[in-house]
Amino acid sequence: MKKLLSLLLALAMTLAITACGASDNAQSAADDSAPAAQEETSAPEEETSAPEEETASEAPEAPVEELEVPAEDPEAAADEVTVRIGSLKGPTSIGLAGLRSNSEAGTSAGSYEFTLEADASALLAGIVAEDLDIALIPANAASIWYSKTEGGVTCIDVNTLGVLYIISADDSIASIEDLAGRTIYLPGQGTSPDYVLQYLLSKHDMSLDDVTVEYKSEGAEVIAALTADPEGIGLLPQPAVTSAVSKLEGYSVVLDLTEEWGKVSETDLLTGVTVVRTDFLNEHPDAVDTFLAEHAESVAYVDADLAAVAQLTEDYGIMEKATIAEKAIPACNVTYIAGADMKAMVSAYLEALYELEPSSVGGKLPGDDFYYLG
């Protein structure tokens, strides 16, 4: 019996030892399996991120092969082109003053370079040599240029209406007929003042034979001649008119030739227009349209701030003194007329001059391609 109990006790101890060993082994197995479980948990994250890296490295390659060059942005193209503008000292450049100021300040939409000359022939040379793209010139000169360059220039706007006036110390002069037998001093033979005078005389059954005409090279010479001849009459454009009456004692404006023109003609008296090289217009129409929009704004600025514009005309050499400019600008008829209205106005004016003297517009009237309607 004792032996049996001893045997059972030994068996129980053996089972207990075996159970403890199994428990230790199970815990060891559980500890050993923990890293593996963590690795299995992290593995899906790597598999998830792998496609993102692959997509990031491969994505640029496919579009590069399919990439198409976008169409040129017209506004960007206009910004890239520097438009070279030439104009004359005097009224036709007044409407550019604001634009030039904006351009120098870097606030203009377009890019511009400005050249100021005393003679239109210098501007023509720049257009022919393609050193200039746009020019502001007398209206009849634009037609002559069109003929000389065989359509190489196109008219894009009217920038100035009539600026011519008759000054005299004799305030009894009240009509064109009153000029008969008088000596008239004016700047430039074969220029706008000359043709306008001849046109007005012809409409009153008169001619140059009924007056004595003394041609001078510029307004300053006319003033000097009137100083020496107090009985003489001056035909001058603004701002020379304002300058002359301030210097010549007893002189005043007796006839506004814009008004006199309107009495005998259904057309408007013009002074200046703006032309562009036709090739430049064809190559850069958006740059030209940008200029036209900014030219219109610049002209509006003349009325908005006369004193500021007058000072700019002195700063840029358009007029000699801001004090004279401020008085003269309101009589300079600065304007902006484009499109169909421009064509109607310019063509009618050129026809009037052509009837008077064909050579005044280049021997023939320009074709429809001379006018840019936008």
BAPARO-695930 format. One line per 3 residues: number of its first residue (from 1); their letters; for each residue x, y, z of C-alpha. Coordinates in steps of 0.5 Angstrom, whole numbers, always signed. Each point is the difference from the previous one (the first is absolute). Layout:
<semars>
NUM) A) X/Y/Z; ... .
</semars>
This chain:
<semars>
1) MKK) +0/+0/+0; +6/+5/+2; +3/-2/-7 .
4) LLS) -6/+2/-4; -1/+6/+4; +8/+2/-2 .
7) LLL) -1/-2/-7; -7/+5/-1; +4/+5/+4 .
10) ALA) +6/+0/-5; -5/+0/-6; -3/+6/+2 .
13) MTL) +6/+4/+1; +3/-2/-7; -7/+2/-3 .
16) AIT) +1/+7/+4; +7/+1/-3; -2/-2/-7 .
19) ACG) -6/+5/+1; +5/+6/+2; +5/-2/-6 .
22) ASD) -6/+0/-5; -2/+7/+3; +7/+3/+0 .
25) NAQ) +0/-2/-7; -6/+3/-2; +2/+6/+3 .
28) SAA) +6/+0/-4; -3/-2/-6; -5/+6/+1 .
31) DDS) +6/+5/+1; +4/-2/-6; -6/+1/-4 .
34) APA) -2/+7/+2; +6/+3/-5; -3/-4/-5 .
37) AQE) -7/+2/+1; +2/+8/+0; +4/-2/-7 .
40) ETS) -6/-3/-3; -4/+7/+3; +5/+4/-3 .
43) APE) +1/-3/-7; -7/+2/-3; +2/+7/+2 .
46) EET) +6/-1/-5; -4/-3/-5; -5/+5/+0 .
49) SAP) +6/+6/-1; +3/-4/-5; -5/+2/-6 .
52) EEE) +0/+7/+2; +8/+0/-1; -1/-3/-6 .
55) TAS) -5/+4/-3; +4/+6/+2; +6/-2/-4 .
58) EAP) -4/-2/-6; -6/+5/+0; +5/+6/-3 .
61) EAP) +2/-5/-6; -7/-1/-3; -2/+7/-1 .
64) VEE) +7/+3/-2; -1/-5/-6; -8/+3/-1 .
67) LEV) +2/+7/+1; -2/+5/-5; +2/+8/+0 .
70) PAE) -5/+4/+2; -3/+5/-5; +3/+7/+1 .
73) DPE) -3/+5/+4; -2/+6/-3; +1/+5/+6 .
76) AAA) +7/-4/+1; +2/+1/-7; -2/+8/+1 .
79) DEV) +4/+0/+6; +6/-3/-3; +0/+5/-6 .
82) TVR) +3/+7/+1; -3/+5/-4; +4/+6/-3 .
85) IGS) -4/+6/-1; +2/+6/-3; -3/+7/+0 .
88) LKG) +1/+8/-1; +1/+5/+4; -7/+4/+1 .
91) PTS) -7/-2/+1; +0/-7/-3; +4/-2/+5 .
94) IGL) -4/+2/+6; -5/-6/+0; +7/-4/+1 .
97) AGL) +2/+3/+7; -4/-4/+5; +2/-6/-4 .
100) RSN) +7/+1/+0; +0/+2/+8; -3/-7/+1 .
103) SEA) +5/-3/-4; +5/+3/+3; -3/-2/+7 .
106) GTS) -1/-7/-2; -7/+0/+1; -2/+0/-8 .
109) AGS) -3/-7/-3; +4/+1/-6; +8/+1/+0 .
112) YEF) +2/+6/-4; +6/+4/-2; -1/+8/-2 .
115) TLE) +3/+4/-5; -1/+8/-1; +1/+3/-7 .
118) ADA) +0/+7/-2; -2/-2/-8; -4/-5/-3 .
121) SAL) +5/-3/-5; +4/-2/+6; -5/-5/+2 .
124) LAG) -1/-2/-7; +7/-2/+0; -1/-4/+7 .
127) IVA) -6/-4/-3; +3/-1/-7; +6/-3/+4 .
130) EDL) -4/-4/+5; +3/+4/+6; -7/+2/+1 .
133) DIA) -7/-3/+1; -5/+5/+1; +0/+8/-2 .
136) LIP) -4/+5/+1; +0/+5/-6; -4/+5/-4 .
139) ANA) -6/-3/-3; +2/+2/-7; +7/-3/+1 .
142) ASI) -3/-7/+2; -3/+0/-7; +6/+2/-3 .
145) WYS) +4/-5/+4; -5/-6/-2; +1/+2/-7 .
148) KTE) +8/+0/+1; +0/-6/+3; -5/-4/-4 .
151) GGV) -4/-1/+6; +5/-1/+5; -4/+4/+5 .
154) TCI) -7/-1/+3; -4/+6/+3; -3/-2/+7 .
157) DVN) -2/+6/+3; -1/+8/+0; +3/+3/+5 .
160) TLG) -1/+7/-1; -5/+5/-3; +1/+7/-3 .
163) VLY) +5/+4/+4; +1/+6/-5; -2/+7/+1 .
166) IIS) +1/+7/-3; +3/+5/+5; +0/+8/-1 .
169) ADD) +1/+6/+3; -6/+2/-5; -6/-2/+4 .
172) SIA) -5/+2/-6; +2/-6/-3; -6/-5/+0 .
175) SIE) +0/-4/-6; +4/-4/-5; -2/+6/-5 .
178) DLA) +4/+5/+5; +6/-3/-2; +0/+3/-7 .
181) GRT) +6/+4/-1; +4/-2/+6; +7/-3/+2 .
184) IYL) -1/-6/+3; +6/-4/+4; +0/-7/+1 .
187) PGQ) +4/-6/+1; +2/-5/-6; -2/+0/-7 .
190) GTS) -4/-6/-2; -1/-2/+7; -7/+0/+3 .
193) PDY) -1/+7/+2; +2/+2/-7; -6/-5/-3 .
196) VLQ) -5/+2/+5; +1/+7/-2; +0/-1/-7 .
199) YLL) -7/-4/+1; -3/+5/+4; +2/+5/-5 .
202) SKH) -3/-4/-6; -7/-1/+4; +0/+8/+0 .
205) DMS) +1/+0/-8; +7/+3/+2; +7/-3/-1 .
208) LDD) +8/+1/+2; +0/+6/-5; -5/+4/+4 .
211) VTV) +5/+0/+6; +7/+1/+1; +3/-7/+4 .
214) EYK) +7/+0/+3; +2/-7/+2; +4/-1/+6 .
217) SEG) +4/-6/+3; -4/+0/+6; -4/+4/+5 .
220) AEV) +5/+3/+3; +2/+4/-6; -7/+2/-1 .
223) IAA) +0/+3/+6; +6/+4/-1; -3/+2/-7 .
226) LTA) -6/+3/+3; +4/+3/+5; +4/+4/-6 .
229) DPE) -7/+1/-3; -5/+2/+4; -5/+0/-6 .
232) GIG) +1/-7/-1; -5/-6/+1; +3/-7/+3 .
235) LLP) -3/-7/-1; +3/-4/+5; -2/-7/+4 .
238) QPA) -1/+0/+7; +4/+0/+5; +4/+5/-5 .
241) VTS) -6/+5/+0; +0/+0/+8; +7/+2/+0 .
244) AVS) -1/+5/-6; -5/+4/+3; +3/+0/+7 .
247) KLE) +6/+3/-3; -3/+5/-6; -3/+6/+3 .
250) GYS) -7/+1/-2; -1/-7/-4; -5/-5/+1 .
253) VVL) -4/-5/-3; -5/+2/-5; -2/-6/-4 .
256) DLT) +0/-7/+2; +1/-4/-6; -3/-6/+2 .
259) EEW) -7/+4/+1; +2/+3/-7; +1/-7/-3 .
262) GKV) -7/-2/+3; -4/+5/-3; +2/-2/-7 .
265) SET) +1/-7/+0; -3/-6/+3; +6/-4/+2 .
268) DLL) +4/+2/+6; +7/+3/+0; +5/-5/+2 .
271) TGV) +7/+1/+3; +3/-6/+2; -1/-8/-1 .
274) TVV) +4/-6/+3; +3/-5/-5; +3/-6/+1 .
277) RTD) +5/-4/-5; -5/-5/-3; +5/-6/+1 .
280) FLN) +0/+1/+7; -7/+1/+1; -1/-7/-4 .
283) EHP) +5/-3/+5; -2/+3/+6; -7/+2/+0 .
286) DAV) -1/-1/+7; +5/+5/+2; -3/+5/-5 .
289) DTF) -7/-1/+4; +4/+1/+6; +3/+6/-2 .
292) LAE) -7/+3/-2; -3/-2/+6; +5/+4/+4 .
295) HAE) +0/+5/-5; -7/+2/+1; +1/+0/+8 .
298) SVA) +6/+4/-1; -4/+5/-4; -6/+0/+5 .
301) YVD) +6/+2/+5; +1/+7/-3; -7/+2/+2 .
304) ADL) +0/-4/+7; +7/+4/+2; +1/+6/-4 .
307) AAV) +6/+3/+4; +3/-7/+1; +0/-1/-8 .
310) AQL) +3/+7/-1; +6/-2/+5; +1/-6/-4 .
313) TED) +0/+3/-7; +6/+5/+3; +3/-6/+3 .
316) YGI) +0/-4/-6; +2/+6/-5; -7/-1/-3 .
319) MEK) -1/+8/+1; +5/+5/+3; -3/+2/+6 .
322) ATI) -6/-3/+5; -3/+7/+1; -1/+1/-8 .
325) AEK) -2/-7/-1; -6/+0/+6; -3/+6/-4 .
328) AIP) +1/-3/-7; -2/-7/+1; -7/+2/+0 .
331) ACN) +0/+3/-6; +4/-6/-3; -6/-5/-1 .
334) VTY) +4/-6/+2; -5/-6/-1; +0/-7/-1 .
337) IAG) -4/-3/-6; +0/-7/-3; -3/-5/-4 .
340) ADM) -6/+1/-5; +0/+8/+3; +7/+1/-2 .
343) KAM) +0/-3/-7; -6/+4/-1; +3/+6/+2 .
346) VSA) +7/-1/-3; -2/-2/-6; -5/+6/-1 .
349) YLE) +6/+5/+2; +4/-3/-5; -5/+0/-5 .
352) ALY) -1/+8/+1; +8/+1/-1; +0/-4/-6 .
355) ELE) -5/+4/-3; +4/+6/+1; +7/-3/-1 .
358) PSS) +1/-7/-2; +8/+0/+2; -2/+2/+7 .
361) VGG) -2/-7/+2; +5/-3/-4; -3/+0/-7 .
364) KLP) -6/-5/+1; -5/-2/+6; +2/-6/+4 .
367) GDD) -4/-6/-1; -4/-4/+6; +6/-4/+2 .
370) FYY) +3/+7/+3; -5/+0/+5; +0/-5/+6 .
373) LG) -7/-1/+3; +2/-4/+6 .
</semars>
